[in-house]
Amino acid sequence: MDAHSDFLTVRKQLFDFEVAEEEKKGNVLRKCSAASTNLRTIGNKLYSSKDHDERTHENILSLYSESIAFAPVDSEDLALAYSNRSALLLHLHYPEKSLIDIGKALGITKSTYLRTKLLSRKANCLELIKKFTDREDNSSDELKIPTFTPSKQLPCVAECIKVDYNEQFGRHMVATRDIEPGEVIIAETGHVVFPRGEQMYLNCSNCLRLAWNGIPCDFCAFAIFCSETCKKEAWNAYHDIECCIIPYIFLKQKDKSLMSHVMITARIFITAVKREGLEHIMHTAEAIDNQDIHAQNVRTSEEFNCTKFKFLYNLSSHDQDIIRHYGHVQYIEEDYLLSVLYKCTNIFSTFQKIDSDNKELYVKIFSDIKKIIIKLRNIVSINNFGYQIVGDKDSDDSDFDYDVLSTNSMKGLLFAPCSSFISHSCYPNVSKIFMPKRKMVMMTVLPVKKGEQLYCCYGPSITENVQERQAYLLKNYYFTCECEACNNNWTLESFNTLPPISEVDNFYKFVQDFNKLKFTRICEDWMENWSIDMETIKEVAEVCKVLSKNFKKHSSLLYSFYYSIFLTNAFIHLYQEKRHIPYQC
Ligand SMILES: C[S@@+](CC[C@H](N)C(=O)[O-])C[C@H]1O[C@@H](n2cnc3c(N)ncnc32)[C@H](O)[C@@H]1O
């Protein structure tokens, strides 16, 4: 193709897209009273239905918050949506949260009828506050996790860890001393997050915190924030630009599960352009793309700055593997992202002025930008973390779901670039938890010897067979797993096949030691009360040591695995953000 036809293709791609078309088709893209009323009405229907459970409460909250997001600024619709959400919050016995929404509604409405209703609800709230304050909200920011001395290489990583490189795993994390189980090794505040499709109006768009009193963006209808601070932070970092494109991305992206990937890509790109300037990031990208693979992987400590584009653009992207898997299908998303950014924002203003006679330059610039967006999208695919939370115990006593991998408990995606240097293992020695304000914390759940690699679990573990887990990792992360468990064909079943007693060197001594540790009491206590504290964790660690001292390698692996699961659950129980939407009302 010659430069002229390239130029025509680029122009067509950038200009043929007519945003108004979507609205002509009746798709709601902006704040709109009718859409807000509609959402409120659906919420009201659910609210007045007979049976409420946790899921119903969650749906009503989401619908009222969505109605708030669609209501035009300072409109009666906005007042009504806040008013309805205040009714739900009072219904859930959250009088203090209800008062916040009542205040917002009173500040807007001109209707005497609504004011009277709101004032009467306010009196009910105050009455209830006299009896008790809001139920405990477990999404506190102040949960204290054990701290560590930061490494010089990466400040969010403990000094007992360094980033290393080899051909087999690429960059990975290695222990620089023996590490005990239970040590915190990484505490990173994610660079950006994006909520999962159906969670968009429940959780803060900027930090993923459950937004009981979510406040809307003043311009678009596609973001809810947990506080004015998050709203401002998002606006300054990326939302001023994102706000103009998000409706179109939302409409175009049929597969809502991919929406978060595209939006995280957009946020990384916008944030980088705002911080470092478009020309600068284009030069950086070109320099990195032209480096040989060794130079790309071995970095100096000065270059480990997680907020810098140079660092982000250097993460693993498996570009060639992705093309092999998906062909060019994925590029449609990036074309679209580029075209809405061009059409609806001034992010490319430096280049938009280029004289269209300089066709070659025009084509080069936009194909270079497209290349950057494609690579960022691939980086997001490989390096994102699913931000998980756990339900609260009393939401369903009989059937408490601790399945932390369940997608139901996933709020959205978190992009935490430093933590993504850690490799995967199906028998991991590190576990991760998610805390408010985009924080992800990793801690060891098995002993790690100096020089050993640290591994967390990207999804599958030895509870699945080797073929299944390898297929999952190849499909989602484009690698054939070379962890110890896969190399040795380990599964839980293969551990279970050995008769434990024949494995013990001195059975009676072992039984004596074991009984001293009252392991059964610990397990019973845990199952009944979920009461795990640091003392219990230490006791279980002792059990683990006795087991590994007395058992030969194979059997001790089984116990170590159970121990690591115990510790993982203990940490989740102690520290991870919990979703407590009451199931009773
Ligand atoms: C999130 S990145 C980890 C950091 C990456 N090694 C780097 O150099 O940037 C995931 C990639 O690391 C490599 N990797 C991680 N765990 C692995 C494993 N168990 N076996 C083989 N490769 C692995 C794969 O290339 C995978 O796509």
The ligand as an SDF file (V2000), in Angstrom:
LIG
                    3D

 27 29  0  0  0  0  0  0  0  0999 V2000
    2.6430  -11.3710   35.0150 C   0  0  0  0  0  0  0  0  0  0  0  0
    3.9990  -11.7870   34.0420 S   0  0  0  0  0  0  0  0  0  0  0  0
    5.2960  -12.0780   35.1700 C   0  0  0  0  0  0  0  0  0  0  0  0
    6.4860  -11.2010   34.8730 C   0  0  0  0  0  0  0  0  0  0  0  0
    7.2190  -11.5960   33.6240 C   0  0  0  0  0  0  0  0  0  0  0  0
    7.9970  -12.7990   33.8630 N   0  0  0  0  0  0  0  0  0  0  0  0
    8.0980  -10.4710   33.1210 C   0  0  0  0  0  0  0  0  0  0  0  0
    9.2640  -10.7110   32.7680 O   0  0  0  0  0  0  0  0  0  0  0  0
    7.6070   -9.3450   33.0260 O   0  0  0  0  0  0  0  0  0  0  0  0
    3.5200  -13.3690   33.5230 C   0  0  0  0  0  0  0  0  0  0  0  0
    4.5080  -13.9960   32.5720 C   0  0  0  0  0  0  0  0  0  0  0  0
    5.6440  -14.5440   33.2730 O   0  0  0  0  0  0  0  0  0  0  0  0
    5.9900  -15.8210   32.7800 C   0  0  0  0  0  0  0  0  0  0  0  0
    5.6650  -16.8590   33.7980 N   0  0  0  0  0  0  0  0  0  0  0  0
    5.0450  -16.6490   34.9900 C   0  0  0  0  0  0  0  0  0  0  0  0
    4.8920  -17.8010   35.6700 N   0  0  0  0  0  0  0  0  0  0  0  0
    5.4100  -18.7750   34.9010 C   0  0  0  0  0  0  0  0  0  0  0  0
    5.5050  -20.1960   35.0450 C   0  0  0  0  0  0  0  0  0  0  0  0
    5.0370  -20.8420   36.1040 N   0  0  0  0  0  0  0  0  0  0  0  0
    6.0930  -20.8900   34.0430 N   0  0  0  0  0  0  0  0  0  0  0  0
    6.5730  -20.2570   32.9370 C   0  0  0  0  0  0  0  0  0  0  0  0
    6.4800  -18.9210   32.7450 N   0  0  0  0  0  0  0  0  0  0  0  0
    5.9150  -18.1780   33.7030 C   0  0  0  0  0  0  0  0  0  0  0  0
    5.1130  -16.0230   31.5440 C   0  0  0  0  0  0  0  0  0  0  0  0
    5.7770  -15.5140   30.4360 O   0  0  0  0  0  0  0  0  0  0  0  0
    3.8870  -15.1690   31.8700 C   0  0  0  0  0  0  0  0  0  0  0  0
    3.1450  -14.7830   30.7470 O   0  0  0  0  0  0  0  0  0  0  0  0
  1  2  1  0
  2  3  1  0
  2 10  1  0
  3  4  1  0
  4  5  1  0
  5  6  1  0
  5  7  1  0
  7  8  2  0
  7  9  1  0
 10 11  1  0
 11 12  1  0
 11 26  1  0
 12 13  1  0
 13 14  1  0
 13 24  1  0
 14 15  1  0
 14 23  1  0
 15 16  2  0
 16 17  1  0
 17 18  1  0
 17 23  2  0
 18 19  1  0
 18 20  2  0
 20 21  1  0
 21 22  2  0
 22 23  1  0
 24 25  1  0
 24 26  1  0
 26 27  1  0
M  CHG  2   2   1   9  -1
M  END
$$$$
